[in-house]
Structures are given as structure tokens and as C-alpha cells.
Amino acid sequence: MVTKDDIQKHMGRSDVPFSTEEGTVIDRLIGAVSSAAEGYCYKVFRSGSMTERVTNYGTTFIEPTGYPIKSVEEIKFITSDGTYSSSEIETDDKNIYLLRGREWPKGKYHLEYTYGWDTSDVPDDMKLAVINEVISQFNLQRSEPRPTENISAWEREITLTAKFKEYLNRYVKA
């Protein structure tokens, strides 16, 4: 969701590059914070395509795991031979709807869709929250005792800060 350059600029270190070890730690923290955020929200934010099966209990929407939804390639109703075309559906960032507010039939669906943010289209508020969390985790790692001075070989489990979790609550899958 963010790059090492984003972190470096935000830390005011544009003219002072990270050491190799610091850069390695920052790269690991970007991945760890992004993964932890996805786990906390029960969503996948980084761009990609996904095929998944979802169950619908007769609601007007289907909420896939990937977020935000970019496009839907295919929706098949597994319990019958029904396939829905793109002209029968509409989407927002979070859900897939049948047109005219109809309910999806109860049952299992096979979805193929693309989703997620590239580093260029992550919302500014999410980008800033991830940057701040990575910097917070980086500073915490630097302040904790290490068995050696080689920080790139030293890892710990990420525990997201309460402030970051509070921010992420708007993205948590219902």
C-alpha cells in the first residue's frame, strides 16, 4: 500500500537514505503492517484478481473478500446453472448487487473479480495511516533490545497500535 520512499519522505529523510539494514526492516514492516491490516479488517487491500466461493443468505448484496472491487468477470450460481452477466449487476467498492434492488437467490456463488489498490490509488488517509504505523513499528523495533546490531535479521510479531485499529474499523468486513 505504501513504498519505502513514502516512509523515507514522511520521516524527513529524503536526503539521507536508509542503510541497507534499515531498508530491509522498512520493507518487512510495510508488508507486515499491510498484512496485519488486512487480517484485522478481514479484507484484501493489495491489488490482484481472485476467484472465491461465497454464500448468500438471500440479501441484496454479495460482499467479496477483496476490497475495493474494481471489476467482476464472472458470477455463477453454483446450486444451479445460472450465470449473471455484467449487464445484470452493479458494484460499489464493497459489494456486488443485482440491478433494481433484487435479492440474490440463497446459495453458493463462484466469483471471479479484480480488486485492490495499487500504490498510486490508495486513499490518502489510508496511506498516511499505514505510513504512520510503519514508522511507529520501526521506532519500536529500534528501541527494543536486540541480540545483535544486525537489525535486518531481527524480526518480531506485529501488534497494531490502538490508534491504527481505530482508523481501520471503517474498513472491517461486516
C-alpha positions in Angstrom: 0.0 0.0 0.0 3.0 2.3 0.5 6.6 2.3 -0.6 9.9 2.7 1.2 10.2 6.1 -0.5 6.9 7.2 1.1 8.2 6.2 4.5 11.5 8.0 3.9 9.9 11.2 2.8 7.5 11.2 5.7 10.4 10.7 8.2 12.1 13.7 6.6 15.0 11.6 5.4 14.7 12.3 1.6 18.4 13.4 1.6 19.6 10.7 4.0 18.8 7.3 2.5 18.1 4.3 4.8 21.0 2.0 5.4 20.7 -1.4 3.8 19.7 -2.9 7.1 17.1 -0.2 7.8 15.7 -0.5 4.3 15.3 -4.2 4.8 13.4 -3.7 8.1 11.2 -1.0 6.5 10.4 -3.3 3.6 9.4 -6.1 6.0 7.4 -3.7 8.2 5.5 -2.4 5.1 4.5 -6.0 4.3 3.8 -6.9 7.9 1.6 -3.8 8.6 -0.3 -4.2 5.3 -0.9 -7.9 6.1 -1.9 -7.2 9.7 -4.3 -4.5 8.5 -5.9 -6.9 6.0 -6.2 -9.6 8.7 -7.8 -7.1 11.2 -10.3 -6.0 8.5 -10.9 -9.5 7.0 -10.3 -7.9 3.6 -7.5 -8.0 1.0 -6.5 -4.4 0.0 -3.5 -5.0 -2.3 -4.4 -5.3 -5.9 -5.0 -8.6 -7.6 -7.6 -10.9 -9.0 -9.4 -13.5 -7.0 -11.7 -16.5 -7.5 -13.7 -17.3 -4.5 -16.9 -19.0 -3.3 -19.3 -17.1 -1.2 -22.6 -18.0 0.4 -25.5 -15.6 0.2 -28.5 -15.9 2.5 -31.0 -14.0 0.5 -29.6 -10.5 0.8 -29.5 -7.8 -1.9 -25.7 -7.8 -2.0 -22.7 -10.1 -2.1 -19.6 -8.9 -0.2 -16.4 -10.5 -1.6 -13.1 -10.6 0.4 -11.1 -8.3 -1.9 -11.5 -4.6 -1.5 -12.2 -2.3 -3.3 -13.9 -4.1 -6.1 -12.6 -3.0 -9.5 -14.4 -5.3 -11.9 -16.4 -8.5 -11.9 -15.5 -11.0 -14.5 -18.0 -13.8 -13.6 -20.7 -14.7 -11.1 -22.1 -18.2 -11.2 -24.9 -19.5 -9.0 -23.3 -22.9 -8.0 -26.6 -24.6 -7.0 -28.0 -24.2 -10.5 -26.5 -23.5 -13.9 -27.2 -19.7 -13.7 -24.6 -17.2 -14.6 -25.1 -13.5 -14.2 -23.8 -11.1 -16.8 -22.2 -7.7 -16.2 -25.4 -6.1 -17.5 -27.4 -7.6 -14.6 -25.1 -6.3 -11.8 -23.6 -3.2 -10.3 -20.9 -2.7 -7.8 -19.5 -0.2 -5.3 -16.2 -0.6 -3.6 -17.5 -3.2 -1.2 -20.5 -5.1 -2.6 -22.0 -6.7 -5.8 -25.7 -6.0 -6.4 -28.3 -7.3 -8.7 -29.9 -4.5 -10.7 -33.2 -3.0 -9.5 -32.6 -4.0 -5.8 -33.5 -7.6 -6.3 -32.3 -10.2 -3.8 -29.7 -12.7 -4.7 -31.1 -16.2 -4.5 -29.9 -18.1 -1.4 -27.0 -20.4 -2.1 -23.3 -20.5 -3.1 -21.7 -18.4 -5.7 -18.5 -18.7 -7.7 -17.0 -15.2 -8.1 -14.1 -14.0 -10.4 -13.2 -10.4 -9.9 -10.3 -7.9 -9.6 -9.9 -5.7 -6.6 -7.5 -3.7 -4.5 -5.3 -0.6 -4.5 -2.0 -0.1 -6.3 0.4 2.2 -4.5 -0.8 5.0 -6.9 -4.5 4.8 -5.9 -4.5 4.1 -2.1 -6.7 6.7 -0.5 -4.6 9.4 1.1 -6.0 8.8 4.6 -5.2 5.0 4.4 -1.7 5.7 3.0 -1.0 8.1 5.8 -2.3 5.7 8.5 -0.1 2.9 7.1 3.0 5.2 6.9 2.5 6.3 10.5 2.0 2.7 11.7 5.2 1.5 9.8 7.2 4.4 11.4 5.7 3.6 14.8 6.7 0.0 14.4 10.1 0.9 13.1 10.8 3.2 16.1 9.6 0.5 18.4 11.9 -2.1 16.9 14.8 0.4 17.2 14.1 1.0 20.9 13.8 -2.7 21.9 16.9 -4.5 22.9 18.4 -6.7 20.1 20.7 -9.7 20.5 23.0 -8.2 17.8 23.3 -4.9 15.9 22.2 -6.5 12.7 18.6 -5.2 12.7 17.7 -6.7 9.3 18.0 -10.2 10.8 15.8 -9.3 13.8 12.1 -9.7 13.5 9.2 -9.6 15.8 5.4 -10.1 15.6 3.5 -7.0 14.6 0.9 -5.8 17.2 -1.1 -3.0 15.6 -1.4 0.2 17.7 -4.9 1.1 19.1 -4.9 4.3 17.0 -4.3 2.3 13.8 -7.0 -0.2 14.7 -9.4 2.6 15.4 -8.7 4.0 12.0 -9.1 0.6 10.3 -12.6 0.0 11.9 -14.2 1.8 8.9 -12.9 -1.0 6.6 -13.7 -4.0 8.8 -15.8 -6.5 6.9 -19.3 -6.8 8.5 
